[in-house]
Amino acid sequence: MMQYGHVTIHRFVSHVLKGNLPGDPCERKLAVYQPPGYDSDPHRRYPVIYLLSSFMGFGTMFLSPQAWGYSLDERCDVLISDGRMKPCLVVMPDCFTRWGGSQYLNSPALGRYRDYLVDELVPFVDSNYRTMAEPFHRAVGGRSSGGYGALRFVMDEASPFGACYASAADMYFEYCYQPDVPCCYDVLQRAGGLQPFVKSFFEAPKKNGDMITAMNILAMSAAYSPNPSVQPFGFDLPFDTETGALREDIWELWLRHDPVRILEQPESAARLHRLRCLLLECGKRDEYHLHIGARIFTQKLRQLGVRHEYEEFDDSHTGTGYRYQTALPKISRAIAEQA
């Protein structure tokens, strides 16, 4: 019999996001899905999944109705009613920025988005909902930039999460980002430079593909190569704006944020060993070559003896939200188990 949960939308005011350089709002919508039965049993506590949106995404976009498909809350209702997914709270934060995303990192060019989730949202959810408030009972996941953010959370120090799901996560930057650098260079050249491009981008009623590609490189620059001394945006681009030549020193800063490189650090691999569940996947026809990065990453995991599950599915990068139908049951079972 079909059972229904419900969603609460909070307006959360962040202290750590106040005064961020791009001028993005510190008050954000925070969507929290409560599973069927949450209200009828006031003594039961629940594991929590933090679901991170992709580049250009908001947390509330998970709740958008889908033609011939399900919104995230509807999908959870179906999976829980069928017994495939364990009842969980699902938290959908908003980490959108002027540049399209934050990569869920702390950056002086963007704001303290890692701290926003770890130091503010996790305690808020644990204080306002009946959670199983331990890392083993929390998971973080997402697709694309959301998957990247999820991996970074569990690979970095003092992670509050004990399980991770990353689908088509940004990695192996030589293949997923570097091929877009010439396009960004050409777009900026045609616009007359970085500042004229930014002005024209925000004035354009419709952003074309090349504009989005250029904006993605700007967003990643704000995340990976912030430089407060560079005015007015506070970041270095990974290429010379006159010639288009790759700036090796800046590119090296980017590579330090690549999960493939981070995995070479013994402490990062050790943190992955502690996870209850590490679920990775990618479409085998990914336009950004992320399936290659995933293969390299998972090969390293095998060499390090890190327990994980990896699956490639027959699809490209976009329109793969249906994969949550496979991932949510696995993640929920892992974090619902007692330690």
MIVEX-533003 format. One record per residue (C-alpha): residue number from 1; y, x, z. Coordinates in nm, 2 decimals, always signed. Layout:
N
+-------+--------+--------+--------+
: kolke :      Y :      X :      Z :
+-------+--------+--------+--------+
:   NUM :      Y :      X :      Z :
...
+-------+--------+--------+--------+
//
This chain:
339
+-------+--------+--------+--------+
: kolke :      Y :      X :      Z :
+-------+--------+--------+--------+
:     1 :  +0.00 :  +0.00 :  +0.00 :
:     2 :  +0.34 :  +0.13 :  -0.10 :
:     3 :  +0.56 :  +0.25 :  +0.19 :
:     4 :  +0.93 :  +0.34 :  +0.17 :
:     5 :  +1.14 :  +0.60 :  +0.35 :
:     6 :  +1.52 :  +0.61 :  +0.34 :
:     7 :  +1.80 :  +0.86 :  +0.28 :
:     8 :  +2.10 :  +0.93 :  +0.50 :
:     9 :  +2.40 :  +1.10 :  +0.35 :
:    10 :  +2.60 :  +1.30 :  +0.60 :
:    11 :  +2.95 :  +1.44 :  +0.55 :
:    12 :  +2.91 :  +1.78 :  +0.71 :
:    13 :  +3.21 :  +2.00 :  +0.78 :
:    14 :  +3.13 :  +2.37 :  +0.76 :
:    15 :  +3.31 :  +2.63 :  +0.97 :
:    16 :  +3.17 :  +2.92 :  +0.77 :
:    17 :  +3.28 :  +2.79 :  +0.44 :
:    18 :  +3.64 :  +2.74 :  +0.54 :
:    19 :  +3.89 :  +2.95 :  +0.36 :
:    20 :  +3.65 :  +3.06 :  +0.08 :
:    21 :  +3.82 :  +3.24 :  -0.21 :
:    22 :  +3.75 :  +2.99 :  -0.49 :
:    23 :  +3.90 :  +2.71 :  -0.27 :
:    24 :  +3.58 :  +2.50 :  -0.27 :
:    25 :  +3.56 :  +2.22 :  -0.01 :
:    26 :  +3.41 :  +2.30 :  +0.33 :
:    27 :  +3.32 :  +1.93 :  +0.38 :
:    28 :  +2.99 :  +1.87 :  +0.19 :
:    29 :  +2.75 :  +1.58 :  +0.15 :
:    30 :  +2.41 :  +1.65 :  +0.31 :
:    31 :  +2.13 :  +1.43 :  +0.20 :
:    32 :  +1.83 :  +1.39 :  +0.44 :
:    33 :  +1.52 :  +1.20 :  +0.34 :
:    34 :  +1.33 :  +1.03 :  +0.62 :
:    35 :  +0.97 :  +0.95 :  +0.54 :
:    36 :  +0.80 :  +0.61 :  +0.58 :
:    37 :  +0.74 :  +0.54 :  +0.95 :
:    38 :  +1.01 :  +0.76 :  +1.08 :
:    39 :  +1.20 :  +0.48 :  +1.25 :
:    40 :  +0.89 :  +0.29 :  +1.38 :
:    41 :  +0.75 :  +0.58 :  +1.59 :
:    42 :  +1.03 :  +0.73 :  +1.80 :
:    43 :  +0.80 :  +0.99 :  +1.95 :
:    44 :  +0.67 :  +1.15 :  +1.64 :
:    45 :  +0.82 :  +1.48 :  +1.51 :
:    46 :  +0.82 :  +1.60 :  +1.15 :
:    47 :  +0.81 :  +1.92 :  +0.95 :
:    48 :  +1.11 :  +1.98 :  +0.72 :
:    49 :  +1.15 :  +2.09 :  +0.36 :
:    50 :  +1.48 :  +2.22 :  +0.25 :
:    51 :  +1.52 :  +2.16 :  -0.12 :
:    52 :  +1.77 :  +2.37 :  -0.31 :
:    53 :  +1.93 :  +2.26 :  -0.64 :
:    54 :  +1.95 :  +2.46 :  -0.96 :
:    55 :  +2.26 :  +2.62 :  -1.11 :
:    56 :  +2.53 :  +2.35 :  -1.17 :
:    57 :  +2.34 :  +2.12 :  -0.93 :
:    58 :  +2.42 :  +1.93 :  -0.61 :
:    59 :  +2.19 :  +1.82 :  -0.34 :
:    60 :  +2.25 :  +1.45 :  -0.41 :
:    61 :  +2.15 :  +1.50 :  -0.77 :
:    62 :  +1.79 :  +1.50 :  -0.65 :
:    63 :  +1.84 :  +1.13 :  -0.57 :
:    64 :  +1.94 :  +1.03 :  -0.93 :
:    65 :  +1.72 :  +0.76 :  -1.09 :
:    66 :  +1.50 :  +0.90 :  -1.37 :
:    67 :  +1.41 :  +0.72 :  -1.68 :
:    68 :  +1.03 :  +0.68 :  -1.68 :
:    69 :  +1.01 :  +0.89 :  -1.37 :
:    70 :  +1.12 :  +0.92 :  -1.00 :
:    71 :  +1.41 :  +1.03 :  -0.80 :
:    72 :  +1.31 :  +1.28 :  -0.53 :
:    73 :  +1.30 :  +1.02 :  -0.26 :
:    74 :  +1.10 :  +0.78 :  -0.48 :
:    75 :  +0.86 :  +1.06 :  -0.56 :
:    76 :  +0.81 :  +1.13 :  -0.19 :
:    77 :  +0.75 :  +0.77 :  -0.12 :
:    78 :  +0.47 :  +0.75 :  -0.38 :
:    79 :  +0.31 :  +1.08 :  -0.27 :
:    80 :  +0.32 :  +0.99 :  +0.10 :
:    81 :  +0.19 :  +0.64 :  +0.04 :
:    82 :  -0.10 :  +0.78 :  -0.17 :
:    83 :  -0.19 :  +1.02 :  +0.11 :
:    84 :  -0.12 :  +1.33 :  -0.11 :
:    85 :  +0.19 :  +1.45 :  +0.07 :
:    86 :  +0.22 :  +1.48 :  +0.45 :
:    87 :  +0.52 :  +1.29 :  +0.59 :
:    88 :  +0.81 :  +1.53 :  +0.60 :
:    89 :  +1.19 :  +1.53 :  +0.63 :
:    90 :  +1.35 :  +1.66 :  +0.31 :
:    91 :  +1.70 :  +1.81 :  +0.33 :
:    92 :  +1.91 :  +1.84 :  +0.02 :
:    93 :  +2.22 :  +2.06 :  +0.08 :
:    94 :  +2.52 :  +2.09 :  -0.15 :
:    95 :  +2.60 :  +2.46 :  -0.24 :
:    96 :  +2.79 :  +2.40 :  -0.56 :
:    97 :  +3.09 :  +2.62 :  -0.62 :
:    98 :  +3.38 :  +2.65 :  -0.87 :
:    99 :  +3.16 :  +2.88 :  -1.07 :
:   100 :  +2.87 :  +2.64 :  -1.08 :
:   101 :  +2.66 :  +2.78 :  -0.79 :
:   102 :  +2.63 :  +3.02 :  -0.50 :
:   103 :  +2.28 :  +3.17 :  -0.54 :
:   104 :  +2.26 :  +3.07 :  -0.17 :
:   105 :  +2.40 :  +3.41 :  -0.07 :
:   106 :  +2.69 :  +3.53 :  +0.14 :
:   107 :  +2.96 :  +3.67 :  -0.09 :
:   108 :  +3.33 :  +3.73 :  -0.03 :
:   109 :  +3.39 :  +3.60 :  -0.38 :
:   110 :  +3.22 :  +3.27 :  -0.31 :
:   111 :  +3.17 :  +3.20 :  +0.06 :
:   112 :  +2.90 :  +3.24 :  +0.33 :
:   113 :  +2.63 :  +3.01 :  +0.18 :
:   114 :  +2.34 :  +3.18 :  +0.35 :
:   115 :  +2.51 :  +3.14 :  +0.68 :
:   116 :  +2.59 :  +2.78 :  +0.59 :
:   117 :  +2.22 :  +2.69 :  +0.56 :
:   118 :  +2.07 :  +2.91 :  +0.83 :
:   119 :  +2.34 :  +2.90 :  +1.10 :
:   120 :  +2.48 :  +2.55 :  +1.05 :
:   121 :  +2.25 :  +2.31 :  +0.86 :
:   122 :  +1.92 :  +2.41 :  +1.02 :
:   123 :  +2.05 :  +2.36 :  +1.37 :
:   124 :  +2.23 :  +2.04 :  +1.27 :
:   125 :  +1.91 :  +1.89 :  +1.13 :
:   126 :  +1.71 :  +2.00 :  +1.43 :
:   127 :  +1.97 :  +1.85 :  +1.66 :
:   128 :  +2.00 :  +1.51 :  +1.48 :
:   129 :  +1.64 :  +1.45 :  +1.37 :
:   130 :  +1.30 :  +1.46 :  +1.53 :
:   131 :  +1.19 :  +1.78 :  +1.37 :
:   132 :  +0.91 :  +2.03 :  +1.45 :
:   133 :  +1.18 :  +2.29 :  +1.51 :
:   134 :  +0.99 :  +2.61 :  +1.44 :
:   135 :  +0.98 :  +2.83 :  +1.13 :
:   136 :  +0.61 :  +2.76 :  +1.07 :
:   137 :  +0.71 :  +2.39 :  +1.03 :
:   138 :  +1.00 :  +2.45 :  +0.79 :
:   139 :  +0.98 :  +2.52 :  +0.41 :
:   140 :  +1.24 :  +2.61 :  +0.16 :
:   141 :  +1.20 :  +2.55 :  -0.21 :
:   142 :  +1.37 :  +2.48 :  -0.55 :
:   143 :  +1.38 :  +2.54 :  -0.92 :
:   144 :  +1.56 :  +2.81 :  -1.11 :
:   145 :  +1.86 :  +2.92 :  -0.89 :
:   146 :  +1.72 :  +2.70 :  -0.62 :
:   147 :  +1.39 :  +2.89 :  -0.64 :
:   148 :  +1.58 :  +3.22 :  -0.63 :
:   149 :  +1.76 :  +3.11 :  -0.32 :
:   150 :  +1.43 :  +3.00 :  -0.16 :
:   151 :  +1.28 :  +3.34 :  -0.22 :
:   152 :  +1.58 :  +3.52 :  -0.09 :
:   153 :  +1.57 :  +3.32 :  +0.23 :
:   154 :  +1.21 :  +3.41 :  +0.31 :
:   155 :  +1.25 :  +3.78 :  +0.20 :
:   156 :  +1.56 :  +3.84 :  +0.40 :
:   157 :  +1.58 :  +3.92 :  +0.77 :
:   158 :  +1.56 :  +3.65 :  +1.04 :
:   159 :  +1.44 :  +3.37 :  +0.80 :
:   160 :  +1.40 :  +3.03 :  +0.97 :
:   161 :  +1.14 :  +2.93 :  +0.71 :
:   162 :  +0.77 :  +2.97 :  +0.72 :
:   163 :  +0.68 :  +2.85 :  +0.37 :
:   164 :  +0.83 :  +2.88 :  +0.02 :
:   165 :  +0.81 :  +2.71 :  -0.32 :
:   166 :  +0.99 :  +2.88 :  -0.61 :
:   167 :  +0.96 :  +2.74 :  -0.96 :
:   168 :  +1.11 :  +2.95 :  -1.25 :
:   169 :  +1.31 :  +3.15 :  -1.00 :
:   170 :  +1.57 :  +3.40 :  -1.13 :
:   171 :  +1.41 :  +3.74 :  -1.14 :
:   172 :  +1.36 :  +4.05 :  -1.35 :
:   173 :  +1.73 :  +4.05 :  -1.43 :
:   174 :  +1.68 :  +4.28 :  -1.73 :
:   175 :  +1.53 :  +3.98 :  -1.92 :
:   176 :  +1.69 :  +3.68 :  -1.76 :
:   177 :  +2.05 :  +3.78 :  -1.74 :
:   178 :  +2.12 :  +4.09 :  -1.95 :
:   179 :  +2.05 :  +3.91 :  -2.29 :
:   180 :  +2.34 :  +3.68 :  -2.21 :
:   181 :  +2.59 :  +3.95 :  -2.15 :
:   182 :  +2.69 :  +4.00 :  -2.52 :
:   183 :  +2.75 :  +3.62 :  -2.54 :
:   184 :  +2.97 :  +3.63 :  -2.24 :
:   185 :  +3.16 :  +3.93 :  -2.38 :
:   186 :  +3.22 :  +3.75 :  -2.71 :
:   187 :  +3.33 :  +3.43 :  -2.54 :
:   188 :  +3.59 :  +3.62 :  -2.33 :
:   189 :  +3.71 :  +3.81 :  -2.64 :
:   190 :  +3.77 :  +3.49 :  -2.83 :
:   191 :  +3.95 :  +3.34 :  -2.54 :
:   192 :  +4.18 :  +3.64 :  -2.50 :
:   193 :  +4.03 :  +3.76 :  -2.17 :
:   194 :  +3.87 :  +3.65 :  -1.84 :
:   195 :  +4.17 :  +3.45 :  -1.71 :
:   196 :  +4.24 :  +3.26 :  -2.03 :
:   197 :  +3.87 :  +3.18 :  -2.06 :
:   198 :  +3.86 :  +3.04 :  -1.71 :
:   199 :  +4.17 :  +2.83 :  -1.77 :
:   200 :  +4.03 :  +2.69 :  -2.10 :
:   201 :  +3.69 :  +2.62 :  -1.94 :
:   202 :  +3.83 :  +2.40 :  -1.67 :
:   203 :  +4.06 :  +2.23 :  -1.92 :
:   204 :  +3.79 :  +2.16 :  -2.18 :
:   205 :  +3.66 :  +1.80 :  -2.16 :
:   206 :  +3.32 :  +1.92 :  -2.28 :
:   207 :  +3.17 :  +2.26 :  -2.22 :
:   208 :  +2.96 :  +2.39 :  -2.50 :
:   209 :  +2.65 :  +2.61 :  -2.47 :
:   210 :  +2.83 :  +2.94 :  -2.51 :
:   211 :  +3.09 :  +2.84 :  -2.24 :
:   212 :  +2.81 :  +2.76 :  -2.00 :
:   213 :  +2.64 :  +3.09 :  -2.07 :
:   214 :  +2.96 :  +3.28 :  -2.00 :
:   215 :  +3.02 :  +3.08 :  -1.69 :
:   216 :  +2.67 :  +3.16 :  -1.56 :
:   217 :  +2.75 :  +3.53 :  -1.60 :
:   218 :  +3.07 :  +3.48 :  -1.41 :
:   219 :  +2.89 :  +3.29 :  -1.13 :
:   220 :  +2.63 :  +3.57 :  -1.10 :
:   221 :  +2.90 :  +3.83 :  -1.09 :
:   222 :  +3.06 :  +3.64 :  -0.80 :
:   223 :  +2.72 :  +3.64 :  -0.62 :
:   224 :  +2.59 :  +3.99 :  -0.70 :
:   225 :  +2.90 :  +4.21 :  -0.76 :
:   226 :  +3.18 :  +4.07 :  -0.54 :
:   227 :  +3.48 :  +4.30 :  -0.51 :
:   228 :  +3.77 :  +4.16 :  -0.30 :
:   229 :  +4.01 :  +4.42 :  -0.46 :
:   230 :  +3.98 :  +4.26 :  -0.80 :
:   231 :  +4.24 :  +3.99 :  -0.85 :
:   232 :  +4.24 :  +3.69 :  -0.88 :
:   233 :  +3.87 :  +3.61 :  -0.87 :
:   234 :  +3.72 :  +3.88 :  -0.65 :
:   235 :  +3.43 :  +4.01 :  -0.85 :
:   236 :  +3.34 :  +4.27 :  -1.11 :
:   237 :  +3.18 :  +4.18 :  -1.44 :
:   238 :  +2.87 :  +4.39 :  -1.54 :
:   239 :  +3.03 :  +4.49 :  -1.87 :
:   240 :  +3.35 :  +4.64 :  -2.00 :
:   241 :  +3.57 :  +4.36 :  -2.12 :
:   242 :  +3.72 :  +4.59 :  -2.40 :
:   243 :  +3.41 :  +4.73 :  -2.56 :
:   244 :  +3.13 :  +4.51 :  -2.42 :
:   245 :  +2.94 :  +4.82 :  -2.29 :
:   246 :  +2.72 :  +4.76 :  -1.98 :
:   247 :  +2.88 :  +4.90 :  -1.67 :
:   248 :  +2.58 :  +5.07 :  -1.52 :
:   249 :  +2.73 :  +5.10 :  -1.17 :
:   250 :  +2.79 :  +4.72 :  -1.15 :
:   251 :  +2.46 :  +4.64 :  -1.31 :
:   252 :  +2.29 :  +4.84 :  -1.04 :
:   253 :  +2.46 :  +4.62 :  -0.78 :
:   254 :  +2.30 :  +4.32 :  -0.96 :
:   255 :  +1.96 :  +4.48 :  -0.96 :
:   256 :  +1.97 :  +4.52 :  -0.58 :
:   257 :  +1.96 :  +4.14 :  -0.57 :
:   258 :  +1.66 :  +4.10 :  -0.80 :
:   259 :  +1.35 :  +3.97 :  -0.62 :
:   260 :  +1.13 :  +4.21 :  -0.82 :
:   261 :  +1.34 :  +4.51 :  -0.68 :
:   262 :  +1.37 :  +4.36 :  -0.33 :
:   263 :  +0.99 :  +4.33 :  -0.31 :
:   264 :  +0.97 :  +4.71 :  -0.33 :
:   265 :  +1.13 :  +4.73 :  +0.02 :
:   266 :  +0.84 :  +4.74 :  +0.27 :
:   267 :  +1.02 :  +4.51 :  +0.52 :
:   268 :  +1.07 :  +4.24 :  +0.25 :
:   269 :  +0.70 :  +4.24 :  +0.17 :
:   270 :  +0.61 :  +4.23 :  +0.54 :
:   271 :  +0.81 :  +3.91 :  +0.57 :
:   272 :  +0.62 :  +3.75 :  +0.29 :
:   273 :  +0.29 :  +3.83 :  +0.47 :
:   274 :  +0.40 :  +3.61 :  +0.75 :
:   275 :  +0.44 :  +3.30 :  +0.54 :
:   276 :  +0.20 :  +3.00 :  +0.58 :
:   277 :  +0.24 :  +2.93 :  +0.21 :
:   278 :  +0.40 :  +3.10 :  -0.09 :
:   279 :  +0.38 :  +2.88 :  -0.39 :
:   280 :  +0.52 :  +3.02 :  -0.72 :
:   281 :  +0.52 :  +2.88 :  -1.07 :
:   282 :  +0.69 :  +2.89 :  -1.41 :
:   283 :  +0.67 :  +2.73 :  -1.75 :
:   284 :  +0.50 :  +2.96 :  -2.00 :
:   285 :  +0.77 :  +2.90 :  -2.26 :
:   286 :  +1.08 :  +2.96 :  -2.03 :
:   287 :  +1.39 :  +3.02 :  -2.24 :
:   288 :  +1.52 :  +3.27 :  -2.00 :
:   289 :  +1.20 :  +3.47 :  -1.99 :
:   290 :  +1.14 :  +3.39 :  -1.63 :
:   291 :  +0.77 :  +3.36 :  -1.69 :
:   292 :  +0.77 :  +3.74 :  -1.75 :
:   293 :  +0.96 :  +3.80 :  -1.43 :
:   294 :  +0.71 :  +3.58 :  -1.25 :
:   295 :  +0.42 :  +3.77 :  -1.39 :
:   296 :  +0.57 :  +4.10 :  -1.28 :
:   297 :  +0.65 :  +3.96 :  -0.93 :
:   298 :  +0.31 :  +3.81 :  -0.87 :
:   299 :  +0.14 :  +4.13 :  -0.99 :
:   300 :  +0.33 :  +4.32 :  -0.72 :
:   301 :  +0.23 :  +4.05 :  -0.47 :
:   302 :  -0.13 :  +4.11 :  -0.55 :
:   303 :  -0.09 :  +4.49 :  -0.52 :
:   304 :  +0.07 :  +4.44 :  -0.18 :
:   305 :  -0.20 :  +4.20 :  -0.07 :
:   306 :  +0.05 :  +3.91 :  -0.01 :
:   307 :  -0.13 :  +3.58 :  -0.01 :
:   308 :  +0.03 :  +3.34 :  -0.26 :
:   309 :  -0.05 :  +3.09 :  -0.53 :
:   310 :  +0.09 :  +3.12 :  -0.88 :
:   311 :  +0.06 :  +2.88 :  -1.17 :
:   312 :  +0.20 :  +2.87 :  -1.52 :
:   313 :  +0.23 :  +2.54 :  -1.69 :
:   314 :  +0.29 :  +2.45 :  -2.05 :
:   315 :  +0.66 :  +2.38 :  -2.06 :
:   316 :  +1.00 :  +2.54 :  -2.09 :
:   317 :  +1.28 :  +2.58 :  -1.83 :
:   318 :  +1.46 :  +2.25 :  -1.82 :
:   319 :  +1.33 :  +1.90 :  -1.74 :
:   320 :  +1.05 :  +2.02 :  -1.51 :
:   321 :  +1.14 :  +1.82 :  -1.20 :
:   322 :  +0.81 :  +1.64 :  -1.24 :
:   323 :  +0.65 :  +1.96 :  -1.10 :
:   324 :  +0.76 :  +1.85 :  -0.75 :
:   325 :  +0.46 :  +1.61 :  -0.77 :
:   326 :  +0.23 :  +1.91 :  -0.75 :
:   327 :  +0.44 :  +2.13 :  -0.52 :
:   328 :  +0.54 :  +1.88 :  -0.24 :
:   329 :  +0.18 :  +1.79 :  -0.14 :
:   330 :  +0.09 :  +2.16 :  -0.11 :
:   331 :  +0.40 :  +2.26 :  +0.08 :
:   332 :  +0.39 :  +1.96 :  +0.31 :
:   333 :  +0.03 :  +2.03 :  +0.41 :
:   334 :  +0.10 :  +2.39 :  +0.49 :
:   335 :  +0.39 :  +2.31 :  +0.73 :
:   336 :  +0.23 :  +2.01 :  +0.88 :
:   337 :  -0.05 :  +2.21 :  +1.03 :
:   338 :  -0.03 :  +2.32 :  +1.39 :
:   339 :  +0.03 :  +2.69 :  +1.44 :
+-------+--------+--------+--------+
//
